[in-house]
């Protein structure tokens, strides 16, 4: 399955941008990849990192897009507006 870029979130308080992507392991199990970007201490530097978060076992069975959005409040609107995620959830529940 192809990864689904959910979108970018800008955190004004911490001067950080985060790209959130739903990725899929070889066996099709989804997980979330967060890529954080923030300015460094000198021109041209950037800091941040990439990390993964597992989703509950069996996800997305039994979940709606709205429930998924509620589980990630910071990204709520990005999730609800994402056409690829809407299709993914429709396909999982058909």
Phi, psi and omega in degrees: 000146182277139177300150180243111175286119181277320176148187183248141176237132178255125179256100182299318185300322183252009179051048186228144173245138180234130173259126181249129182226135170272120182247166182228131176288170181303330180273006177090357181288126181278152172212167179255136175246125177253129176239111182263136178229131176211156182295146177272192184272352177220161183304135177089347178270151170220151180234172180142210180174173178238135177214161183245149174230127177288151173260161181303145179304134181088354178301138010259008180306131180084355179257147170257165176301320181296319178294321177297316179299319180293333180284347179230070188305323181298329184251012186312304184293322178300320180294312183294332182270352187279113184295322180294322177292320177303314179296317180302312180294321177299313181297326181287336185253006177272000000 
